[in-house]
């Protein structure tokens, strides 16, 4: 997505960003080389099918550079124009280093996507955020991403204050009575329902899932794992829905959610054949769009 590595300040290169750049140049970057056309095609689908809103669970960049975030902001601008707007969370790649967090780069480029309808519930910067999507649905988002200084570590955690805010949001009648989409970057479990690896997953996944027990009707939206999947955890009314990746070559995926009075219909979104920059919505009940 126009990585612009040459524009990264020298002070940002030592440590993890240097290791990440080497990884990109050795081949990982090629797997996302068509990210911009893929996002443009997804935006066309959203417009054509009359989407009301969109939610992104993070990783809009690879190294959290301003050049990447600027390109990503332009690419997702059509989603901000949807009738009920765009909710976007940072992923671990967006908060790649402490300097990105300190300089609030993600907030600078995606501040509109972090707007909340219940600012009094915030306990940690923009989090948790609550966005009412008309009278039928609401998004409640927490930030589980954080910088990981060690190159081999990419885990996350939802801060305790945000979990308290999540519980408080889910206890409100104006949230509880809607179909609730709890959104976070890190998946609280893998596609097989088991915990993710300690160096890669959400450190406090059990506490997060416990907080989500307050969802009566809804889903838990996540990312981080590049395979889309659905899983219903024991004791939860909310199903876990992992987005996968909309821009990863040969594995592009997304989900289409239609909320009605009796619940939601979930349909896979996948690249159309043979034009991989165009997308199509699969039938209800179809397998994950991997």
N, C-alpha and C positions, 0 to 999 in steps of 0.2 A: 504494500500500500504506500509506495513512495517513501521508503524507509529513511532516506536522507541522512545516512550515517555520517556523512562528511560535515553535517551541521551540528553534531553533538559536541558541546564544549569539552575541552581537554580534561577539565576537572571531573567530568562524568565518566570517563573511560575506565579508570582503575576499578578492579573488582568485578562484580557480577555482570555489569553491562558489557565489558570487554569479552567475557566468556560467552555471553549471549550473542554478541555480534559475530564472533567466530563461528558459532553454531549456525547462524543464519547464512553466512557466506559459504559454509561447507555444504549446504544443501537444504536446510529447513526452509529458508526463504523462498525457494523455488516452489514449494508446496502451497504458497499463498500468492503466487505471482499474478493470478487472475482475480484477486479479491475485489478490486474496484468494479470490473464488469459484473461479477456475481452479485454484489450489493445493488448495482443499478438494476439488474434483472429482478431482484427480489422486491425492490421499490416499485417496479412496474406492476408486478403481481399484486402488491398491496393496493395500488391505485385501481387496477382493473377489477379486483374482487371487492372493492369497497371496504377495506379494513378501517376500523374506527381508531385503533391505537396499536402501538408496537412496544415490545419490551425486549431489551438487550441485556443479557446477563454477564457482559464484560469481555475483556480482551479485544479491544478495538485497536490495539497496537501491539508491537512485539517487544519494544524496549522502553516505551513510555517517553519517547522524544517528542519535542514540540512539532517537529516536521511530520511525524507519523500522526499525531493527534489532530493536527490541522487538516491533513488529508482525510482522516477518518471522519472528522466533523462535516466536511464537504460531502463525503460519500453518503452519510446517513441523513443529510438535511431533508430529503423527501419524507422521512418518517416523522420528523418534527412537524411537518405540515399536515399530518393526519388529523381528522376532526377532534379526537381526544388526546392527541399528542404522543409523545415518545418518552418512555422511562428507560434510562440507561445507567447501569452500574459499572464501576471499575472492576477489572479483573486483575489478577496478580501481575500480568504483563503491563498493564496500564500504570500500576504502582510499583514499577520494577525496582526502583532504588529509593532510598530515603530522601534524596533531593527532589524527586517527583512529588512525593507526599508533602514535603516542606514548602515547595513552591506552588502547591495546589494546581498543578498543570491540568489534571482531569477536570477539576471544577471550572477552570478558566475556559476550556473548550466545550464542556458539556453541561454547564450550569443549568440550562433550561430543562435538561432531562432529570435533574435532581430536585426540581421544585416539589413541594409538598403541600397538601391541603390541610394538614394538621401540624403546624410548626411547633405547637406546645409539647408535642411528644418527642421532639428531638433531644437526644442526650449526648450525641457524639458528632459534632459538625452537622452534616446534612442528614444524619441517620438517627432512628429509622425514618424513612419517608413514606407518606401515605398519599396515594393518588386515587381519587374517585373517578371511575370511568362510567359516567352517566349514573343512572339509578340502580344498575344491575350488578356492577362489579367494582372491585377496588384492588389496587396493587399496594402491598406493604413490603417494602424493600429494606434489607439490612446489608451492610458492607462487611463481607468476610475476607476481603483481599488486604494484603499488607506487603511491604517490601521484605524480601528474604535475602539477606546479605550473602549467604553461602550458596554457591552456584548449584549445588546438588539438592537444594531444598526449595520446594515450591508449595508449602502448606499454607493454610489460612485459618482464621478464627473469627467468630462473631463476638465482639466485646460484650462483657456482661451487661453493661448499661444498655446496649442495643437490644439484648434479649429481653430485658425488663420493658423496654419501649415496645417491643414486638408483642409481648403479652398484654400490655396496656391497650395497644391498638386493637388487638383481637377481642378484647373484652368490651369494646365500645359497640353500642347497638347499631350506630350508623356504619360501622365496618362489618360487624358480625353478621348482619342481615343481608349483606351482599355476597356474591360469589367472590371469594378472596384468593388472590394470586400472591403468595408469599415468594419474593424473589431474592436470590443471593447468588454470588458467583460460584462458590465452591459447592460441589454436590455433597449432600450429607451421607450418601451411600453410593455404591457402584451399581452397575446394571444387574448384578446378581443379588443385590440386596445386602451385600457384605460391606464392612467399612473399607474406605480407601486406605492406601498405604500411608503410614505416618508421615513420610517426607513429602507427600503429595496431596493429602486430603484435608478436611476440616477438622482441626484439633478437637473442638468441642461439639462434634456432630450430635451426640446423644442429648446434650442440653438444648441445642437448636431444635431438634425434632420434638423434644418435650414442650418447648414453647409453642411449636406449631400445633400442638394438640387442641389449641383453642379455635382452630379452623373448623367450622361446621360443614360448610360447602366450599370447596376450593381446591387449589393445587399448590405445590411447591415447585417453583421454577428455578433451575440452576444451569450452570455451564461447567467450565473447566475441563471436564472429561469430553474428549472430541468425538465420542460415539453417542448419538441420540438414543434415549431409552425412556421407558415408563416403568415405575415400580410403586406398588402400594405397600407401605411399611405397616407392620402389625400395630394395631391400636390407633392408627391415624385415619381420619376421614379424608385427608388430603393426599392425593396421589403425587408422587415425585415425577416431574417431567424434566428431563435433561435436554437442553437445546442442541447439544453437539456443536458443530461449527458450520456457519453459513459460508465460510470462505476457504476452507481447507480443500485442496484439490482432491478429487475422486471420493470425497466423503462429505460433500456439502449437504446440509440439512437444516430444517426449521420446523416449527409446528404452527398449525392454524387452530385457534380456539374460538368456538362460537358459544357464547353464554346465553342460556335461556332460563325460563322460570323453573325448570326442573333439573337444572345442572348445566353441564357443558359438553359439547361435542368436540372431540379432539381428532384432528386429521393431520397426517404427515405432509410436509411440504418438501419437495425434492426437485432437482434439476430435470427439466424436460429433455427428452431425447429426440434428435441428436444435439440440439443447441443447448449446451450446458450453461449458457448465461441467461437462459429463460427458465422459469420455474413453473411447477404445476402442483395443485393440491390433490392429494390422494383421497380415496374414500375413507369414510369413518370405519374404524376397526382395523385398518391396514397396519402392518407392522411398522416399526420405527423406520424413518426415512434414511437408513444408512446405505 
